[in-house]
């Protein structure tokens, strides 16, 4: 007698896995890591290795001794969290503060919700924002890029272009006058500016984006929606008052916009599932980022914007979802 065996979905497997995706993200981040090592030398190396090791350590300890579940530090997710956390930190940050950030990122941002795939917020950003609020002085002392630098804690620091723009406007200067003191946009692309280790070279981040799109690790929807909305919103402001508001290209190439739009906002667990939901989510991040940059208390707003929209992801998934396979729309 022939038997009909019915099994639950999925019936077709693409061959993708968490491990494959996470190590793909790590590969995509290698150009940015190389740029950070080139510009910040020993400092970037210490911060990166400390953040990765601490994130993997805390995930292992929490899973093995608190949750008493199978450890998963080899799947690459903890390493990705550590790498992204390091990319959001100054390259002269003391090791103790880095470890605190890793503990918050893994312990609170990830494992307190059940681990990988269950976290509503991007863990690396949870750690970064916690450190920014708890250690504002250390988290806003940005080392200046020095090719092949070998210093660490004694690195020379300076203001970022976003901070200089805000301070200059507060002193009564015009945006074009302030921006005339900055390097060219080409310099911003290759890393000639102050900032965190991972946001230095925009071209390196774009290379990583191209790799992830080619490998289908992410789709274009979120990065394009974030960058496009920031460009349009800041473009409108600049056209309305060019003496007060910087051009849109300046906003795209400064701060952590590229890092956030490409690598942080696209986190699988904390971003919407549908394509339309991703677009709405990305536009929300872009608009909130500009509002914080222009009118808020911080010169940079991408981290807060992503976390705010992370909180709206369940609502977006509830009301914006693809039509079920086989569903027919009733005729009116």
N, C-alpha and C positions, 0 to 999 in steps of 0.2 A: 504494500500500500504506500502510495506517495504521500508524504507529509508536507504541508505548507508551513514553513518556519517564518515567523514574523519577528523581527528585531527592531528595537528603537533606533531612531536616527542618532548620528549621521550615517548615511549609507555610502556616501562618497567622501573620501578623505584626501585633502590636498597635500598632505605630507608636512604641513607646517606644524610647529610645536612651540611651546613657551621658550624652551631652550634655544631653538633656532632663531626665533624672533629677537630674543634678548641679546644674543651674541651678534646678531646682525646690527642692532642698535650700537653695540660697543664698537664694532668695526666702523660704522658711520661716524662715530665720535673721534676716531683716531686722528683725522686731519686737524680738528680743533685742539686735541690734546697735544699734538706735535707743535702747533703754534704757541700754545701756552707754555710749553717747555722751552721753546726758542726765546720767547720774550721774558719769561720770569724765572727760568732756570730751576735752581734748587728749590725755591719756594713752591713753585707749581708742583714739582715732583713730591715734596713732602705732604702738601695738602691733599693731593690726589690719592697717594698710597694710604695715607691715614684714613681718609673718608671711606675708601673702598674696604679696607681691612676692618674698620670699626663697624660698618654696616653689615658685613658678612658675619662678624663675630656676634653682634647683637641678635641677628636673625637666627643664628645657630643656637645660641643660649636660650632664647625665648621659645623656640620650637621644641628643643630637646628637654628643657628642665621646667618650663612653665606650662606650655600647651601639651607637652608630652606627645608630640606628633612626629612624623617622619620629617627629617630636615631636608631643606630644598636649596641650600646655598649654592649648589652646583648648577642650578638652572639659569644663572646669570642675572636674575632680577635684583638681588641685593647688590651685585657689582654695578649694575646700571644706576641704581639709586645712589650709591656712593660716588660714582663718577659724575652724575648730574649735580649732586650736592656740592662736590668739589668745584665744579664749573661755576657755581653761584657764589663762591666765597673769594675773599681777597687772598692773594698768594702769600701773604705774610701773617695769616691768622694763626694764633697759638694752637698747638696740638690739642690741649685740653678742651678748648672751645669747639674744635672740629669733632671731637669724640662726643661731646654733649649734643651737637647737632645731629650726628649719626644716630645716637640713642633715641632722640625725639622722632627722627624720620622713620626709623624702623619700628620702634616700640609703640609710638603713638600714631604716626601717620599710616602705618601698614599693619602690624601684627595685632593691634588692639581691635581691629575690625575683622580679623580672621585670616589675614595674610593676603597673598597675591590674588588679584582678581576681585577682592571684596572691599578694597579700600576706596572710599568715595573721593578722597583728595590725593593729589600727587604727593607721595611721601617726601621726595627731595625738597619740594617747595614748602611742605610743613616744617621741615627742619630748618630751611633757610629763613623763613619768616619768623620762626621762634628765636633764632639767633639774632636777627635784625632787631627784634623788640627787646631782647634780653641784653644784648651787647652792642648797642648802637654805635659806640665810638669805634670799636674794633671792626665792625661790619661795614663801616663807611670810610675806612682809611685805605684807599686804593693805591697799591704800588704802581709806580710809573713803569712802562715797558722799557726794559733795557736788554738789548740783544745779548744773549748768552750770559745773563746775570747769574752770579753765584751767591748773592746775599739772600737772606731769608727774613728774619725778624727785623733787621736793620735796613730793609729796603726803603728807598726814597718814595714818599707818597705824594699824591696830588689829587685835585678835584677831577671828577669826570666831566665830559662835555655837558651832560644834562644838568649837573650841579652848577657848573660855571654859567650856563644859560639862565638858570633860575636866579642865581645870585646877582648876575649882571642886570637882569630885568628889575629886580628889587632895588637896585641902586640907581635906576632911572635910565639905563642904557637901552638902546634899541637892539632888536634881535640881529639885524645885519651887522651892526657894529660889534656885537659880541662874537658872532660867527666868523668875522674876518680874522680873529685870532686863532681859529681852529685849523688843524690840518685839512687837507682836501678829502673829499669823499673816497677817493682811491686809497688814501692813507687809512681811513676808517675800515675799509674792506680788508686791508692786509694787516691791520693791528696796531697802527701808530696812535694809540690813545690809552687813557687810563680806564680801568674797569676790572671786572672779575676775570678769573683765568679762562673761563669758557666762552666769554663773549668778545674776545679780542679780535679775532680775524673772521670777519663776516664771510669771506670767500670760502674758508674752511667749513663753516657751518652749512653753506649752500651745497658744497660738494657732498657732505653727508646726507643732505636732503635728497639729492639726485640719486645717491646709492639706495636709500630706503624706498624711494618711489620705484626705482628699477627692480628691486627685490620684492616689491609689494608688501613691505613691512607696514607702511602707512599709506593713506591716500592723500590726494592733494587738497581735499576740502578744507580741513582745519587750518593748515598753514596759509593757504590763499585767502581764506576768509579773515583771518587775523591780520595779515599784512595788508590786504586790500582795504579793510575797514579803517585801519590806522592811516593809510595813505590818503583815503578819501576824506576822512574826518579832519586830519591835520591840514590837508590841502584846502578845505573850505575855510578853516580858521586863518590860514596864511593869506588866502585871497581877501578875506574880510579885513585883516589888519596885519600886513606884512612887517610892520615895525614891532609888533608884540609877539607874533607867533612865528616859529621857525618853519622852514619848508618841510614837506612830507618826507623827502629823502633823508633829511637829518634825523627824523624820528625813527625811520626804519633801520638806520645804520648805527644808532647809538644805543647804549644800554643793553638790556637783555632781550630785546624784541625778537631777533632771529633765533636765539637759543630757546626762548620760551615758546614761540610759535611752532618751531619745528620739532623740538624734542620733549618739551614739558606738557604743552597743551594736548599733544597727541597720545598721551598715556591711555592705554586700552581701557583700564578699569574705571577711570574717572572722566572719560569723554563719551559723548552720545554714540549710539550704535548706527542710526540711520544717516544717510548722506545729507538730507535736509536738516536734520538735527545738528550735524557737525557744522554746517554753514551758519546756522543760527548761533550756535555755541561760539564759533570763531568770531563772528561779528560782535557778540557780547563782550568777548575778551578785548577786542580791538577798541571798542568804544570806551569801556571802563579804563583801559590803559591810558588812553588820551585824557580822559577826565581827571585821572589822578595826576598825570604828568603836568597838566596845564593848571588845574585848580586845586589839587590836593596838597597834602603836607609833605609828600615825598616826591623827589624829582623823577623817580622811576616807579612804574605801576604795574608792570607785566605780571609779577609774582602774585600780587593781591588780586589782579583781574582773573587770573587762571583759577585761583582757589575759590573766588566768588562764583565763577561759572561752573566749577566742579560741583558746587552745592546745588546748582540748578539742573544738573545732568539727569537725575531721576525724573524730574518734571518734564524735561524735554523728551526723554524716552517714552514717557507715558502718553504724551499728546502728539508727538511726531514720530510715527513709526511706518515702516514699509507695509504695503498691503500683503496680507497673508497669501501664500501660494495656493492657487485654486479659488480664491475668493472672487465672487462676482459682485459688481456694483449694481445695486437695484436701480431699475429704470424709473425716472421721475414721471 
